[in-house]
Every structure is written in C-alpha cells, then in structure tokens.
C-alpha cells in the first residue's frame, strides 16, 4: 500500500520532464549516431536544422535526468545501505536488458561470440555497457560521503568549491579541445550535485521569470553559435565538431543553464497523472534499449538512415521525419520496458530488495562498521 501511495502522489510535472528529457536524448542519438554524417554536409538551412539536434538535446536530456535525481538526494539522510540498495535494484534492470539484448547480439553477430562479449553481458555495470548507469552507480556509492562532506564544509567553503568547479569546468572548458577530466562520467555528476546542493541549501529560490530567462537566453545563444560556427567553418568541416562542442558539451554553462531553467519551470507544474507517472517510470529502460551497442547500430545505421530522405525532402518534411521516427522508437521501447516491468512485478518485485536486505544484515553483523548508527 505504501509503494502504491508513493507512486500515486509523485509530482507529475517533474515526471513529465523526465519523459521530455528521454525524448530529447533519443532525438539526439538519432542524429548524432546516424549513418548520415550531418556535420560533413554542405552548408544549408537543412544541415543547420539537423545540426541543432546533434549535441544540445542529448546534453540537456542527460543533465535533466541527473538534476531530477540529485534534487531529491541532497535532502536525504546519508546512508551507505540505501545507496547500495539503489545500485542493487539498478543492476537488476541492467542485467535483464544486457542478457536479453546480448542474446540477440550473439545470435545475429557470430563474431561477437567471445569470452570478452560474455563478460560484457554478465557484468554490464562494471564493463560500462551503458556509461550513464555505470557513472550513476559510482555516484550513488559516493553520495553519502559527498553529502556529509558538503554539509561539513558549510556555506562559505561550499560556495568556494562551486566557484572553483565553475571556473575549471564552466569557463576553461569553453576553450576548444579542452581536456579537464570531465565528460560523460561520474565526475560530471559530482560537479552538478555540488552545484544543486548549494542552490537548495543556501540560495533563495529563483523566480519563475529568472528560470525563463535562463532557458530562453541559452536557446538563443546556442542557435546563434551554431549559425556563426557553420559559416566560419565552411571548407573546414573537420573543425566544426570541436567548436560546437565547447559551448554545447555536457555540463557546459549553457547546457546546465538551459537544463536547470527548464527544471525549475516544470517543478512549478503541480498536477497528478497516473499515465504520466507510469510512462516516466520506464524512461530509463528506453535509454537501456536504444543505447545498447547492437540496437544503436541497427536503429540509426540501418533502419532509420536519414541519408534515405536528406537530399529528397524539404526542411519541414525532414524535421517531421526525425520527430516521427524519434517518437515511434520512444513509444515502442517504452512498451518493451513496460513488459519488463510487468515480469518484474510478477516475480522479483513481489518483495523488492529482500535479498539485498538479508545480505546487508548479515554483513552488518559481521562488520559493525557498516551500520549507519552506532
């Protein structure tokens, strides 16, 4: 009863944003991983239009997905047991899709039938089959100590930490080809978490008009930057990737400003919808399916190769095709994960986390240091 009530009472504004974030990620992957080399096309309105999907939607979607999680973690009582329990539950879903999709891969691609592939299928978390899952699990393991450490720092030194991180990963990364140990990894999650914690613990909440400004200004700057870079790199298409990335990369000032502004706006949407909440619960499954290395190649290199339509149709039609494909993939994979969720409900979710609790209790008795309270 408690689980059902909690599910029913989840704020659907934030859950709707989770759905939008995953759709943005799917659209980004559709363009970035496509067989059509978008950035290598001749300068045109059509090329510029698709180019806008190349980085920003995915980077914003990633940031939104993590910001939603971080927003609630910062106020929870730090607990290694709770963090490990979350990783345990996460691993079950990873293993399910790794086994299912891995079996398909081995059947369809004989050359994948190696010991290396077997390790990758059996241990998707440690083998980094999905970077987000691995990085998030690392963050979860470290989060109890991160929260305690930030609390101990206090407002002044926590603020200085934000400034240092902001300079290192917000300012210096604006230099093309910067390599400052932050990318699609757990360091990015820690960086965003530190910023979110400071905002939520010590700052006055931004007004709605401020959130709108953050969102709209970021959109305008990103659009103008794409136009400028496109014209500046005519004849030098090999440079366009690095110049776009310096402003649109994951965790950049613009990506975070756009994401956080959007997050604040959706936080202020207060409504309840069981349909929205149910769909949002399977968004991570959409990522796991579409970003599996075999499925990703099938989707964007074979089935939905934009080269088939790029030179034939106008900009509005190409945009329509991109959105229809993205939404169709989103819906189909959502249904697939709902089937997975039903199987879990009928089997291992009857007593969710029970075996973890049993094993942790045994470990606590053997190693008292694991107890949260003395």
Secondary structure, DSSP 8 states (H G I E B T S, - for coil): -HHHHHHHTS-HHHHHHHHHHHHHHHHHHHHHTSSS-GGGS-SSHHHHHHHTTTTHHHHHHHHHHHHHHHHHHTTS---HHHHHHHHHHHHHHHHHHHHHHHHHHHHH-GGG-SHHHHHHHHTTTTTTSSHHHHHHHHHHHHHHHHHHHHHHHHHHHHHHHHHHHHIIIIIGGGSTT--SS-SSSHHHHHHHHHHHHHHHHHS----HHHHHHHHHHHHHHHHHHHHHHHHHTTT-HHHHHHHHHHHHSTT-HHHHHHHHHHHHHHHT-----HHHHHHHTTHHHHHHHHTSHHHHHIIIIIIT-THHHHTTS-HHHHHHHHHHHHHHHHHHHHHHHHHHHHHHHHTGGGGTTHHHHHHHHHHHHH-GGG-S--
